[in-house]
């Protein structure tokens, strides 16, 4: 089930993330939650999708998945994005594990 007030939710083993991209950052890193989006700072210019590609490479390392396990649903050329990460092996502290996001 998709919680409306969250920046992320689980669909079985797939994590769906709503991202607010911050290109031209000094360092690529995960930022804070802003409303219904997770802020990601990207040390790349937003030219022809390069910042999004850089973000996908960074997040693949963070979640310990291959780049092909990450799908950009929308926002390749926009700061507002949605990503689907299939079977992440590692979760940053701001991401709840799938067992805590289900209905109780």
TIVO-2410 file (N, C-alpha, C; in nm, 3 decimals):
# residues 104
REC num residu      c1      c2      c3 atome chaine
REC   1      X   0.084  -0.119   0.000     N      A
REC   1      X   0.000   0.000   0.000    CA      A
REC   1      X   0.088   0.124   0.000     C      A
REC   2      X   0.049   0.224  -0.072     N      A
REC   2      X   0.127   0.346  -0.089    CA      A
REC   2      X   0.084   0.451   0.014     C      A
REC   3      X   0.173   0.484   0.111     N      A
REC   3      X   0.140   0.592   0.203    CA      A
REC   3      X   0.154   0.727   0.134     C      A
REC   4      X   0.054   0.812   0.146     N      A
REC   4      X   0.054   0.940   0.074    CA      A
REC   4      X   0.149   1.043   0.134     C      A
REC   5      X   0.183   1.031   0.263     N      A
REC   5      X   0.262   1.134   0.328    CA      A
REC   5      X   0.412   1.102   0.331     C      A
REC   6      X   0.454   1.001   0.260     N      A
REC   6      X   0.593   0.959   0.268    CA      A
REC   6      X   0.667   0.984   0.136     C      A
REC   7      X   0.799   0.995   0.147     N      A
REC   7      X   0.883   1.010   0.029    CA      A
REC   7      X   0.919   0.875  -0.032     C      A
REC   8      X   0.887   0.765   0.038     N      A
REC   8      X   0.919   0.633  -0.015    CA      A
REC   8      X   0.815   0.531   0.031     C      A
REC   9      X   0.807   0.423  -0.044     N      A
REC   9      X   0.722   0.311  -0.004    CA      A
REC   9      X   0.773   0.185  -0.073     C      A
REC  10      X   0.728   0.072  -0.023     N      A
REC  10      X   0.771  -0.058  -0.075    CA      A
REC  10      X   0.660  -0.123  -0.155     C      A
REC  11      X   0.694  -0.183  -0.265     N      A
REC  11      X   0.606  -0.270  -0.342    CA      A
REC  11      X   0.677  -0.404  -0.348     C      A
REC  12      X   0.645  -0.491  -0.252     N      A
REC  12      X   0.713  -0.618  -0.231    CA      A
REC  12      X   0.861  -0.592  -0.206     C      A
REC  13      X   0.952  -0.636  -0.295     N      A
REC  13      X   1.095  -0.614  -0.270    CA      A
REC  13      X   1.150  -0.491  -0.342     C      A
REC  14      X   1.061  -0.409  -0.397     N      A
REC  14      X   1.103  -0.289  -0.471    CA      A
REC  14      X   1.074  -0.163  -0.390     C      A
REC  15      X   1.177  -0.082  -0.373     N      A
REC  15      X   1.165   0.046  -0.304    CA      A
REC  15      X   1.134   0.154  -0.407     C      A
REC  16      X   1.029   0.231  -0.383     N      A
REC  16      X   0.993   0.343  -0.469    CA      A
REC  16      X   1.030   0.471  -0.395     C      A
REC  17      X   1.113   0.554  -0.456     N      A
REC  17      X   1.164   0.677  -0.394    CA      A
REC  17      X   1.123   0.799  -0.475     C      A
REC  18      X   1.071   0.899  -0.408     N      A
REC  18      X   1.047   1.030  -0.470    CA      A
REC  18      X   1.166   1.117  -0.434     C      A
REC  19      X   1.233   1.170  -0.535     N      A
REC  19      X   1.360   1.240  -0.519    CA      A
REC  19      X   1.347   1.387  -0.560     C      A
REC  20      X   1.415   1.471  -0.484     N      A
REC  20      X   1.437   1.610  -0.524    CA      A
REC  20      X   1.586   1.622  -0.552     C      A
REC  21      X   1.624   1.627  -0.679     N      A
REC  21      X   1.764   1.634  -0.718    CA      A
REC  21      X   1.820   1.775  -0.700     C      A
REC  22      X   1.942   1.782  -0.651     N      A
REC  22      X   2.012   1.909  -0.634    CA      A
REC  22      X   2.143   1.903  -0.712     C      A
REC  23      X   2.139   1.934  -0.843     N      A
REC  23      X   2.261   1.927  -0.923    CA      A
REC  23      X   2.360   2.038  -0.887     C      A
REC  24      X   2.481   2.026  -0.941     N      A
REC  24      X   2.589   2.123  -0.920    CA      A
REC  24      X   2.634   2.132  -0.774     C      A
REC  25      X   2.619   2.024  -0.698     N      A
REC  25      X   2.663   2.023  -0.559    CA      A
REC  25      X   2.814   2.001  -0.552     C      A
REC  26      X   2.874   2.037  -0.440     N      A
REC  26      X   3.017   2.013  -0.422    CA      A
REC  26      X   3.045   1.864  -0.404     C      A
REC  27      X   2.950   1.793  -0.342     N      A
REC  27      X   2.968   1.651  -0.315    CA      A
REC  27      X   2.836   1.579  -0.337     C      A
REC  28      X   2.842   1.459  -0.393     N      A
REC  28      X   2.721   1.378  -0.410    CA      A
REC  28      X   2.690   1.311  -0.277     C      A
REC  29      X   2.569   1.333  -0.226     N      A
REC  29      X   2.529   1.276  -0.097    CA      A
REC  29      X   2.378   1.278  -0.083     C      A
REC  30      X   2.331   1.197   0.010     N      A
REC  30      X   2.189   1.196   0.044    CA      A
REC  30      X   2.164   1.309   0.142     C      A
REC  31      X   2.064   1.390   0.114     N      A
REC  31      X   2.030   1.502   0.201    CA      A
REC  31      X   1.917   1.466   0.296     C      A
REC  32      X   1.831   1.562   0.320     N      A
REC  32      X   1.722   1.542   0.415    CA      A
REC  32      X   1.590   1.521   0.342     C      A
REC  33      X   1.491   1.481   0.417     N      A
REC  33      X   1.356   1.466   0.363    CA      A
REC  33      X   1.291   1.604   0.361     C      A
REC  34      X   1.240   1.642   0.245     N      A
REC  34      X   1.170   1.770   0.228    CA      A
REC  34      X   1.031   1.738   0.178     C      A
REC  35      X   0.933   1.747   0.266     N      A
REC  35      X   0.796   1.714   0.228    CA      A
REC  35      X   0.784   1.569   0.189     C      A
REC  36      X   0.745   1.545   0.064     N      A
REC  36      X   0.728   1.408   0.014    CA      A
REC  36      X   0.842   1.365  -0.077     C      A
REC  37      X   0.961   1.427  -0.059     N      A
REC  37      X   1.076   1.393  -0.142    CA      A
REC  37      X   1.202   1.381  -0.056     C      A
REC  38      X   1.293   1.295  -0.102     N      A
REC  38      X   1.424   1.283  -0.041    CA      A
REC  38      X   1.521   1.364  -0.126     C      A
REC  39      X   1.591   1.454  -0.062     N      A
REC  39      X   1.686   1.540  -0.132    CA      A
REC  39      X   1.816   1.463  -0.158     C      A
REC  40      X   1.861   1.467  -0.283     N      A
REC  40      X   1.990   1.407  -0.320    CA      A
REC  40      X   2.074   1.515  -0.387     C      A
REC  41      X   2.189   1.544  -0.327     N      A
REC  41      X   2.284   1.640  -0.384    CA      A
REC  41      X   2.372   1.566  -0.483     C      A
REC  42      X   2.388   1.622  -0.602     N      A
REC  42      X   2.462   1.556  -0.708    CA      A
REC  42      X   2.573   1.648  -0.761     C      A
REC  43      X   2.695   1.598  -0.758     N      A
REC  43      X   2.811   1.674  -0.806    CA      A
REC  43      X   2.826   1.657  -0.957     C      A
REC  44      X   2.728   1.702  -1.030     N      A
REC  44      X   2.728   1.694  -1.176    CA      A
REC  44      X   2.635   1.802  -1.229     C      A
REC  45      X   2.665   1.850  -1.348     N      A
REC  45      X   2.579   1.950  -1.412    CA      A
REC  45      X   2.456   1.884  -1.474     C      A
REC  46      X   2.341   1.952  -1.471     N      A
REC  46      X   2.219   1.896  -1.528    CA      A
REC  46      X   2.211   1.915  -1.680     C      A
REC  47      X   2.297   1.846  -1.750     N      A
REC  47      X   2.304   1.858  -1.895    CA      A
REC  47      X   2.273   1.722  -1.958     C      A
REC  48      X   2.165   1.715  -2.037     N      A
REC  48      X   2.128   1.593  -2.110    CA      A
REC  48      X   2.122   1.469  -2.021     C      A
REC  49      X   2.070   1.485  -1.899     N      A
REC  49      X   2.051   1.370  -1.811    CA      A
REC  49      X   2.175   1.321  -1.738     C      A
REC  50      X   2.287   1.394  -1.749     N      A
REC  50      X   2.411   1.349  -1.684    CA      A
REC  50      X   2.399   1.348  -1.532     C      A
REC  51      X   2.328   1.446  -1.474     N      A
REC  51      X   2.312   1.448  -1.329    CA      A
REC  51      X   2.231   1.328  -1.281     C      A
REC  52      X   2.128   1.293  -1.355     N      A
REC  52      X   2.047   1.177  -1.318    CA      A
REC  52      X   2.129   1.049  -1.330     C      A
REC  53      X   2.207   1.035  -1.436     N      A
REC  53      X   2.292   0.916  -1.453    CA      A
REC  53      X   2.393   0.906  -1.339     C      A
REC  54      X   2.451   1.020  -1.300     N      A
REC  54      X   2.545   1.023  -1.188    CA      A
REC  54      X   2.473   0.980  -1.059     C      A
REC  55      X   2.352   1.029  -1.038     N      A
REC  55      X   2.273   0.993  -0.920    CA      A
REC  55      X   2.245   0.843  -0.915     C      A
REC  56      X   2.211   0.785  -1.029     N      A
REC  56      X   2.184   0.641  -1.035    CA      A
REC  56      X   2.309   0.562  -0.998     C      A
REC  57      X   2.425   0.601  -1.049     N      A
REC  57      X   2.550   0.533  -1.013    CA      A
REC  57      X   2.576   0.543  -0.863     C      A
REC  58      X   2.558   0.661  -0.807     N      A
REC  58      X   2.578   0.684  -0.664    CA      A
REC  58      X   2.482   0.598  -0.581     C      A
REC  59      X   2.353   0.600  -0.617     N      A
REC  59      X   2.254   0.524  -0.541    CA      A
REC  59      X   2.274   0.374  -0.556     C      A
REC  60      X   2.324   0.329  -0.669     N      A
REC  60      X   2.354   0.186  -0.685    CA      A
REC  60      X   2.456   0.142  -0.581     C      A
REC  61      X   2.557   0.224  -0.557     N      A
REC  61      X   2.656   0.194  -0.453    CA      A
REC  61      X   2.593   0.200  -0.315     C      A
REC  62      X   2.513   0.303  -0.289     N      A
REC  62      X   2.451   0.321  -0.157    CA      A
REC  62      X   2.358   0.205  -0.121     C      A
REC  63      X   2.283   0.155  -0.218     N      A
REC  63      X   2.186   0.048  -0.193    CA      A
REC  63      X   2.242  -0.090  -0.226     C      A
REC  64      X   2.369  -0.095  -0.269     N      A
REC  64      X   2.437  -0.219  -0.303    CA      A
REC  64      X   2.360  -0.301  -0.406     C      A
REC  65      X   2.326  -0.235  -0.517     N      A
REC  65      X   2.259  -0.299  -0.629    CA      A
REC  65      X   2.333  -0.260  -0.757     C      A
REC  66      X   2.301  -0.327  -0.866     N      A
REC  66      X   2.356  -0.287  -0.995    CA      A
REC  66      X   2.277  -0.166  -1.046     C      A
REC  67      X   2.336  -0.092  -1.137     N      A
REC  67      X   2.266   0.022  -1.194    CA      A
REC  67      X   2.138  -0.021  -1.265     C      A
REC  68      X   2.139  -0.141  -1.321     N      A
REC  68      X   2.020  -0.190  -1.392    CA      A
REC  68      X   1.905  -0.222  -1.297     C      A
REC  69      X   1.932  -0.230  -1.166     N      A
REC  69      X   1.826  -0.254  -1.067    CA      A
REC  69      X   1.752  -0.125  -1.033     C      A
REC  70      X   1.799  -0.012  -1.084     N      A
REC  70      X   1.736   0.117  -1.059    CA      A
REC  70      X   1.669   0.167  -1.186     C      A
REC  71      X   1.541   0.194  -1.176     N      A
REC  71      X   1.463   0.247  -1.289    CA      A
REC  71      X   1.420   0.388  -1.258     C      A
REC  72      X   1.446   0.480  -1.349     N      A
REC  72      X   1.395   0.616  -1.335    CA      A
REC  72      X   1.255   0.617  -1.397     C      A
REC  73      X   1.153   0.625  -1.311     N      A
REC  73      X   1.014   0.622  -1.358    CA      A
REC  73      X   0.983   0.751  -1.432     C      A
REC  74      X   1.018   0.864  -1.372     N      A
REC  74      X   1.005   0.993  -1.439    CA      A
REC  74      X   1.107   1.089  -1.382     C      A
REC  75      X   1.140   1.194  -1.460     N      A
REC  75      X   1.227   1.300  -1.413    CA      A
REC  75      X   1.372   1.291  -1.455     C      A
REC  76      X   1.402   1.222  -1.565     N      A
REC  76      X   1.540   1.213  -1.610    CA      A
REC  76      X   1.598   1.352  -1.631     C      A
REC  77      X   1.518   1.444  -1.687     N      A
REC  77      X   1.565   1.580  -1.716    CA      A
REC  77      X   1.504   1.683  -1.623     C      A
REC  78      X   1.463   1.642  -1.503     N      A
REC  78      X   1.395   1.731  -1.409    CA      A
REC  78      X   1.447   1.704  -1.269     C      A
REC  79      X   1.440   1.802  -1.180     N      A
REC  79      X   1.485   1.781  -1.042    CA      A
REC  79      X   1.389   1.691  -0.965     C      A
REC  80      X   1.263   1.686  -1.005     N      A
REC  80      X   1.164   1.599  -0.941    CA      A
REC  80      X   1.165   1.465  -1.011     C      A
REC  81      X   1.197   1.359  -0.935     N      A
REC  81      X   1.213   1.227  -0.995    CA      A
REC  81      X   1.143   1.121  -0.911     C      A
REC  82      X   1.115   1.009  -0.975     N      A
REC  82      X   1.075   0.891  -0.901    CA      A
REC  82      X   1.162   0.776  -0.949     C      A
REC  83      X   1.218   0.703  -0.853     N      A
REC  83      X   1.304   0.590  -0.883    CA      A
REC  83      X   1.246   0.463  -0.822     C      A
REC  84      X   1.269   0.351  -0.888     N      A
REC  84      X   1.233   0.219  -0.835    CA      A
REC  84      X   1.364   0.142  -0.821     C      A
REC  85      X   1.390   0.093  -0.700     N      A
REC  85      X   1.512   0.019  -0.672    CA      A
REC  85      X   1.472  -0.123  -0.634     C      A
REC  86      X   1.509  -0.218  -0.718     N      A
REC  86      X   1.471  -0.357  -0.698    CA      A
REC  86      X   1.569  -0.426  -0.603     C      A
REC  87      X   1.516  -0.486  -0.497     N      A
REC  87      X   1.590  -0.568  -0.401    CA      A
REC  87      X   1.717  -0.503  -0.347     C      A
REC  88      X   1.704  -0.384  -0.283     N      A
REC  88      X   1.824  -0.322  -0.227    CA      A
REC  88      X   1.882  -0.409  -0.115     C      A
REC  89      X   2.014  -0.421  -0.113     N      A
REC  89      X   2.081  -0.502  -0.012    CA      A
REC  89      X   2.120  -0.419   0.111     C      A
REC  90      X   2.125  -0.289   0.095     N      A
REC  90      X   2.161  -0.198   0.203    CA      A
REC  90      X   2.067  -0.078   0.198     C      A
REC  91      X   2.033  -0.025   0.315     N      A
REC  91      X   1.944   0.092   0.322    CA      A
REC  91      X   2.009   0.204   0.401     C      A
REC  92      X   2.009   0.327   0.348     N      A
REC  92      X   2.054   0.441   0.428    CA      A
REC  92      X   1.963   0.456   0.551     C      A
REC  93      X   2.010   0.521   0.656     N      A
REC  93      X   1.930   0.534   0.779    CA      A
REC  93      X   1.792   0.599   0.760     C      A
REC  94      X   1.775   0.684   0.661     N      A
REC  94      X   1.648   0.753   0.642    CA      A
REC  94      X   1.542   0.667   0.574     C      A
REC  95      X   1.578   0.547   0.527     N      A
REC  95      X   1.485   0.460   0.455    CA      A
REC  95      X   1.438   0.349   0.549     C      A
REC  96      X   1.307   0.338   0.572     N      A
REC  96      X   1.257   0.231   0.658    CA      A
REC  96      X   1.263   0.096   0.584     C      A
REC  97      X   1.294  -0.012   0.658     N      A
REC  97      X   1.292  -0.143   0.594    CA      A
REC  97      X   1.150  -0.184   0.557     C      A
REC  98      X   1.134  -0.280   0.466     N      A
REC  98      X   0.999  -0.316   0.420    CA      A
REC  98      X   0.909  -0.368   0.530     C      A
REC  99      X   0.962  -0.431   0.632     N      A
REC  99      X   0.878  -0.489   0.738    CA      A
REC  99      X   0.807  -0.383   0.821     C      A
REC 100      X   0.863  -0.261   0.831     N      A
REC 100      X   0.803  -0.157   0.913    CA      A
REC 100      X   0.705  -0.069   0.836     C      A
REC 101      X   0.700  -0.085   0.703     N      A
REC 101      X   0.613   0.003   0.625    CA      A
REC 101      X   0.482  -0.063   0.587     C      A
REC 102      X   0.462  -0.188   0.625     N      A
REC 102      X   0.338  -0.256   0.591    CA      A
REC 102      X   0.226  -0.224   0.688     C      A
REC 103      X   0.110  -0.273   0.659     N      A
REC 103      X  -0.003  -0.252   0.748    CA      A
REC 103      X   0.011  -0.340   0.872     C      A
REC 104      X  -0.020  -0.285   0.987     N      A
REC 104      X  -0.011  -0.361   1.111    CA      A
REC 104      X  -0.147  -0.404   1.157     C      A
***
